[in-house]
Amino acid sequence: MMWKKQLTKKNLFTLFVLFLGLIITSWIYFKPSSYADTAIIVNKNLNDRVTEKTEDEYKNYDEKRVQTLKLKVISGKHQGKIYTVKNHYVKSQLETQAYRSGERVLVSFNKGQISLLSPKRDWILALAATIVLTLLLVIAGKNTFWLVLSLVLSWIIFYFIIKFDIQENGTEIFAIYGLGVIVFAFVSLLIVQGLNKKMLATYFATLVGVFVSFGICYLIMKLTGEAGMKYETVDYATQSPRSLFLAQALLGVLGAVMDEATDIVSSLYELTQHKKDLTVKQLLLSGRTMGQEIMGPLINVLVLIFIAEALPMTILYLRDNNTLAFSFEFTLSLGAIQSLMSAIGICLTVIFASLTSLVFLKKRGD
């Protein structure tokens, strides 16, 4: 009966969090924005018409359109007033935005003229956070607090790493992000697992996997003179694009390696707890077997994430009649190299996780 009471308390608390999150989401949805006036589009039927049709030499078609919007301001000193504005946008909505009736939008006023800024999207973030937190409570239970705390601390650490990187203007890339990897891994594992042998085994396996795999890839880059590396394709580079790429690669390897190291070490820990007579050979073979099971899915996940990120730009390049080789070179090459770095780390971590488990988890004399 005890487990039924605990289950009931867990369900009630989860429902409470879900209900509270929905209330907060609703409040944010109706709450005026703190940095701009908020208006609501009150048109029942938007006047939306085509002003120009365009088609380039590669048969890419688009339309320039204009909407006539009637807005009712619901916050700010112009609250209650109704304005009629025209919104010029492109049908593809690559850099412009179309609006619909009933949508809340952020607006600004300049010398009595109203300007559209963007849709009011902050409530969407609140709703997404509510869903994530609810699912964590259902799956992780009491550990949800530590998981959320780990996530918050990781964001704080990331903020300070970026601040240091900006101060140094990308000149101390290895020192800053190398230290960041060490701190990221330690804080995350310490909060979630606590200070114990399993945590130490996972931590050292992660660090060795990250720095060895990144070192191998960096050595190959230096030996080949970094031929074919299109650093100029790094988006929005405000400092050395090469430094940004290496930072991205280092953090990317950390994410993949820590995930795998945690899975293998945790599994081997449970195995050593339930099978006291486990030999060294059996432990190493078990680690290798588990690694073989999860290596493929992990590498595929990395590749799919990379493909999804690069998909829009790749389509644009191909639709402009560029060759597949040219499109790959300028949209996919750096991402593919990052994926390969992470894949090497995933393969090597199987060995490192098994060895650190042998050192930290296997009792002496066994």
C-alpha positions as CSV (number, residue, x, y, z in Angstrom):
1,M,0.0,0.0,0.0
2,M,3.0,2.3,0.6
3,W,3.9,2.4,-3.0
4,K,0.3,3.3,-4.0
5,K,0.4,6.3,-1.6
6,Q,3.7,7.4,-3.1
7,L,2.4,7.0,-6.6
8,T,-0.7,9.0,-5.7
9,K,1.4,11.8,-4.2
10,K,3.6,11.8,-7.3
11,N,0.6,12.0,-9.6
12,L,-1.0,14.8,-7.6
13,F,2.2,16.8,-7.6
14,T,2.6,16.3,-11.3
15,L,-0.9,17.4,-12.0
16,F,-0.4,20.5,-9.7
17,V,2.8,21.4,-11.7
18,L,1.0,21.0,-15.0
19,F,-2.0,23.1,-13.8
20,L,0.3,25.8,-12.4
21,G,2.3,25.8,-15.6
22,L,-0.8,26.3,-17.7
23,I,-2.0,29.1,-15.5
24,I,1.4,30.8,-15.9
25,T,1.3,30.3,-19.6
26,S,-2.1,31.9,-19.8
27,W,-1.0,34.8,-17.7
28,I,2.0,35.4,-19.9
29,Y,-0.2,35.1,-23.0
30,F,-2.5,37.9,-21.8
31,K,0.1,39.9,-20.0
32,P,1.4,43.0,-21.8
33,S,5.0,42.9,-22.9
34,S,7.6,44.7,-20.8
35,Y,9.6,46.1,-23.7
36,A,7.0,47.0,-26.3
37,D,3.3,47.8,-26.6
38,T,1.0,44.8,-27.3
39,A,-1.8,44.8,-29.8
40,I,-4.3,42.3,-31.0
41,I,-5.3,41.9,-34.6
42,V,-9.1,42.3,-34.6
43,N,-9.8,41.8,-38.3
44,K,-12.4,39.2,-39.1
45,N,-11.3,39.0,-42.7
46,L,-7.8,40.2,-43.5
47,N,-7.3,42.1,-46.7
48,D,-4.4,40.2,-48.1
49,R,-3.4,40.7,-51.7
50,V,-0.6,40.1,-54.1
51,T,1.4,43.1,-55.2
52,E,4.2,41.4,-57.2
53,K,5.1,38.0,-58.5
54,T,8.7,37.0,-59.0
55,E,10.4,34.1,-60.6
56,D,14.2,33.8,-61.2
57,E,16.1,32.0,-63.8
58,Y,16.1,28.8,-61.8
59,K,12.3,28.7,-61.5
60,N,12.2,29.8,-57.9
61,Y,8.8,31.4,-57.4
62,D,7.7,33.9,-54.8
63,E,5.1,36.6,-54.2
64,K,5.2,40.0,-52.5
65,R,2.0,40.6,-50.6
66,V,0.4,43.3,-48.5
67,Q,-2.0,42.9,-45.6
68,T,-4.3,45.5,-44.3
69,L,-4.5,45.0,-40.5
70,K,-6.8,46.6,-37.9
71,L,-5.0,46.6,-34.6
72,K,-6.4,47.2,-31.1
73,V,-3.7,48.3,-28.7
74,I,-4.2,46.4,-25.3
75,S,-1.2,47.8,-23.4
76,G,0.9,51.0,-23.1
77,K,-0.1,54.6,-23.2
78,H,-2.1,54.0,-26.5
79,Q,-4.2,51.3,-24.8
80,G,-7.7,51.0,-26.3
81,K,-6.9,52.8,-29.5
82,I,-7.5,51.1,-32.9
83,Y,-5.1,51.6,-35.8
84,T,-5.1,50.4,-39.4
85,V,-1.7,49.5,-40.8
86,K,-0.3,47.8,-43.8
87,N,2.1,44.9,-43.5
88,H,4.3,44.1,-46.5
89,Y,5.7,40.6,-46.6
90,V,7.0,37.9,-48.9
91,K,5.0,34.7,-49.2
92,S,8.1,32.6,-48.4
93,Q,8.4,34.6,-45.1
94,L,12.2,34.2,-45.0
95,E,12.7,37.7,-43.5
96,T,9.2,39.0,-43.2
97,Q,6.1,37.9,-41.2
98,A,2.5,37.3,-42.2
99,Y,-0.2,37.8,-39.5
100,R,-3.6,36.3,-38.8
101,S,-6.8,37.5,-37.0
102,G,-6.7,37.3,-33.3
103,E,-2.9,37.1,-33.1
104,R,-1.1,39.1,-30.4
105,V,1.7,41.2,-31.8
106,L,4.3,43.6,-30.4
107,V,4.2,47.1,-31.8
108,S,6.1,50.3,-31.3
109,F,5.2,54.0,-31.8
110,N,7.4,56.7,-33.4
111,K,6.0,60.1,-33.8
112,G,2.5,58.8,-33.7
113,Q,3.3,56.1,-36.4
114,I,2.7,52.5,-35.4
115,S,5.2,49.8,-36.5
116,L,4.9,46.0,-36.3
117,L,7.7,44.3,-34.5
118,S,6.9,40.6,-34.2
119,P,4.3,38.1,-32.9
120,K,4.2,37.8,-29.1
121,R,5.8,34.4,-28.6
122,D,6.9,34.4,-24.9
123,W,3.9,32.3,-23.9
124,I,5.1,29.5,-26.3
125,L,8.3,29.2,-24.3
126,A,6.3,29.0,-21.0
127,L,4.1,26.3,-22.5
128,A,7.1,24.3,-23.8
129,A,8.8,24.5,-20.3
130,T,5.6,23.3,-18.7
131,I,5.4,20.3,-20.9
132,V,9.1,19.4,-20.4
133,L,8.8,19.8,-16.6
134,T,5.7,17.6,-16.5
135,L,7.3,14.9,-18.5
136,L,10.4,15.0,-16.3
137,L,8.2,14.5,-13.2
138,V,6.4,11.6,-14.8
139,I,9.7,9.9,-15.8
140,A,12.3,11.0,-13.3
141,G,10.2,11.7,-10.3
142,K,12.2,13.2,-7.4
143,N,15.3,13.5,-9.5
144,T,13.6,16.2,-11.6
145,F,14.8,18.9,-9.2
146,W,18.4,17.9,-9.6
147,L,18.0,17.6,-13.4
148,V,16.6,21.1,-13.6
149,L,19.3,22.4,-11.3
150,S,21.9,20.9,-13.4
151,L,20.4,22.5,-16.5
152,V,20.2,25.9,-14.9
153,L,23.9,25.7,-13.7
154,S,25.0,24.6,-17.1
155,W,23.4,27.8,-18.6
156,I,25.1,29.9,-16.0
157,I,28.5,28.3,-16.7
158,F,27.9,28.7,-20.5
159,Y,27.2,32.4,-20.0
160,F,30.4,33.0,-18.2
161,I,32.4,31.0,-20.8
162,I,30.9,33.2,-23.6
163,K,31.8,36.3,-21.6
164,F,35.5,35.2,-21.2
165,D,35.6,34.2,-24.9
166,I,34.3,37.7,-25.9
167,Q,36.9,39.4,-23.6
168,E,39.7,37.4,-25.2
169,N,38.2,37.7,-28.7
170,G,38.7,34.0,-29.4
171,T,42.5,34.0,-28.8
172,E,42.4,31.5,-25.9
173,I,40.0,29.1,-27.4
174,F,41.5,25.9,-26.0
175,A,42.0,27.2,-22.5
176,I,38.5,28.7,-22.2
177,Y,36.5,25.9,-23.7
178,G,38.8,23.1,-22.4
179,L,38.2,24.4,-18.9
180,G,34.5,24.7,-19.8
181,V,34.3,21.1,-20.7
182,I,35.9,20.1,-17.4
183,V,33.5,22.2,-15.4
184,F,30.4,21.3,-17.4
185,A,31.0,17.6,-17.0
186,F,31.8,17.8,-13.3
187,V,28.9,20.0,-12.3
188,S,26.4,18.0,-14.4
189,L,27.5,14.6,-13.1
190,L,28.0,15.7,-9.5
191,I,24.4,17.1,-9.2
192,V,22.7,14.2,-11.0
193,Q,24.8,11.3,-9.6
194,G,26.4,12.6,-6.5
195,L,30.1,12.2,-5.5
196,N,30.6,8.5,-5.7
197,K,32.7,5.9,-7.6
198,K,30.1,5.7,-10.4
199,M,30.3,9.5,-10.9
200,L,34.1,9.5,-10.9
201,A,34.2,6.7,-13.4
202,T,31.8,8.5,-15.7
203,Y,33.6,11.8,-15.2
204,F,37.1,10.5,-16.1
205,A,35.8,8.4,-19.0
206,T,34.1,11.6,-20.3
207,L,37.2,13.8,-20.1
208,V,39.5,11.2,-21.6
209,G,37.0,10.5,-24.4
210,V,36.6,14.2,-25.2
211,F,40.2,15.3,-25.2
212,V,41.7,12.2,-26.8
213,S,39.1,12.2,-29.7
214,F,39.4,16.0,-30.2
215,G,43.2,15.7,-30.0
216,I,43.2,13.1,-32.7
217,C,41.0,15.1,-35.0
218,Y,43.0,18.3,-34.4
219,L,46.2,16.5,-35.2
220,I,44.8,15.2,-38.4
221,M,43.7,18.8,-39.3
222,K,47.2,20.1,-38.7
223,L,48.9,17.3,-40.6
224,T,46.6,18.0,-43.6
225,G,47.0,21.8,-43.4
226,E,43.3,22.1,-42.7
227,A,42.7,21.7,-46.4
228,G,39.1,22.1,-47.5
229,M,38.0,23.6,-44.2
230,K,35.6,26.4,-45.2
231,Y,35.7,28.4,-42.0
232,E,34.1,31.4,-43.7
233,T,30.8,29.5,-43.8
234,V,30.4,29.8,-40.0
235,D,27.2,31.7,-39.5
236,Y,27.3,35.2,-37.9
237,A,31.0,35.0,-37.1
238,T,32.0,38.0,-35.0
239,Q,35.5,36.7,-34.2
240,S,37.8,34.2,-35.8
241,P,35.6,31.6,-37.6
242,R,38.2,28.9,-37.0
243,S,38.0,29.5,-33.2
244,L,34.2,29.3,-33.3
245,F,34.3,26.1,-35.2
246,L,36.8,24.5,-32.8
247,A,34.6,25.6,-29.8
248,Q,31.5,24.1,-31.4
249,A,33.4,20.9,-32.1
250,L,34.7,20.6,-28.5
251,L,31.3,21.1,-26.9
252,G,29.6,18.8,-29.4
253,V,32.1,16.0,-28.6
254,L,31.4,16.5,-24.9
255,G,27.6,16.1,-25.3
256,A,28.0,12.8,-27.3
257,V,30.7,11.4,-25.1
258,M,29.1,12.2,-21.7
259,D,25.8,10.6,-22.8
260,E,27.5,7.4,-23.8
261,A,29.9,7.3,-20.8
262,T,26.9,7.7,-18.4
263,D,25.0,4.8,-20.1
264,I,27.9,2.4,-20.1
265,V,29.2,3.2,-16.6
266,S,25.7,3.1,-15.0
267,S,25.0,-0.3,-16.6
268,L,28.3,-1.7,-15.5
269,Y,27.7,-0.4,-12.0
270,E,24.4,-2.2,-11.8
271,L,26.1,-5.3,-13.1
272,T,28.8,-5.2,-10.5
273,Q,26.2,-4.8,-7.8
274,H,24.1,-7.7,-8.8
275,K,27.0,-10.1,-9.8
276,K,29.7,-10.0,-7.2
277,D,31.8,-12.6,-8.8
278,L,32.1,-10.7,-12.1
279,T,35.6,-11.2,-13.5
280,V,37.7,-8.5,-15.2
281,K,37.2,-10.1,-18.6
282,Q,33.5,-10.3,-18.2
283,L,33.3,-6.7,-17.2
284,L,35.3,-5.5,-20.2
285,L,33.3,-7.7,-22.5
286,S,30.0,-6.4,-21.1
287,G,31.2,-2.8,-21.6
288,R,32.1,-3.5,-25.2
289,T,28.8,-5.2,-25.8
290,M,26.8,-2.3,-24.4
291,G,29.0,0.1,-26.4
292,Q,28.2,-1.8,-29.6
293,E,24.5,-1.6,-28.9
294,I,24.4,2.2,-28.3
295,M,27.1,3.4,-30.7
296,G,25.0,3.1,-33.8
297,P,21.9,5.0,-32.5
298,L,24.1,7.7,-31.0
299,I,26.0,8.4,-34.2
300,N,22.8,8.3,-36.2
301,V,21.2,10.9,-33.9
302,L,24.2,13.2,-34.3
303,V,24.0,12.9,-38.1
304,L,20.3,13.5,-38.2
305,I,20.6,16.6,-35.9
306,F,23.3,17.9,-38.2
307,I,21.3,17.2,-41.3
308,A,18.2,18.9,-39.8
309,E,20.2,22.0,-39.0
310,A,21.8,22.3,-42.4
311,L,18.6,21.4,-44.4
312,P,17.2,24.9,-45.1
313,M,20.5,26.3,-46.4
314,T,21.2,23.2,-48.4
315,I,17.8,23.5,-50.1
316,L,18.5,27.2,-50.9
317,Y,21.8,26.3,-52.5
318,L,20.4,23.5,-54.6
319,R,17.4,25.5,-55.7
320,D,19.8,28.2,-57.0
321,N,21.2,25.5,-59.4
322,N,24.4,24.9,-57.5
323,T,26.0,21.5,-57.8
324,L,25.8,19.0,-55.0
325,A,29.5,19.2,-54.4
326,F,29.5,23.0,-54.1
327,S,26.4,22.9,-51.8
328,F,28.1,20.3,-49.6
329,E,31.3,22.3,-49.4
330,F,29.5,25.5,-48.3
331,T,26.7,24.1,-46.2
332,L,27.5,20.6,-44.9
333,S,31.3,20.2,-44.8
334,L,31.9,21.7,-41.3
335,G,28.9,20.0,-39.8
336,A,30.1,16.7,-41.3
337,I,33.5,17.2,-39.7
338,Q,31.9,17.9,-36.3
339,S,29.8,14.8,-36.6
340,L,32.9,12.7,-37.4
341,M,34.7,14.1,-34.4
342,S,31.8,13.2,-32.2
343,A,31.6,9.7,-33.8
344,I,35.3,9.1,-33.1
345,G,34.7,10.1,-29.5
346,I,31.7,7.8,-29.2
347,C,33.8,4.8,-30.5
348,L,36.7,5.5,-28.2
349,T,34.5,6.1,-25.1
350,V,33.4,2.5,-25.2
351,I,37.0,1.6,-24.3
352,F,37.5,4.4,-21.8
353,A,34.2,3.9,-20.0
354,S,35.0,0.1,-19.6
355,L,38.5,0.8,-18.3
356,T,37.4,3.5,-15.8
357,S,34.6,1.2,-14.6
358,L,37.3,-1.5,-14.1
359,V,39.4,1.0,-12.0
360,F,36.6,2.5,-9.9
361,L,33.8,-0.1,-9.7
362,K,35.7,-3.4,-9.6
363,K,36.8,-4.3,-6.1
364,R,40.4,-5.2,-5.6
365,G,41.1,-8.8,-5.4
366,D,38.1,-9.8,-7.5
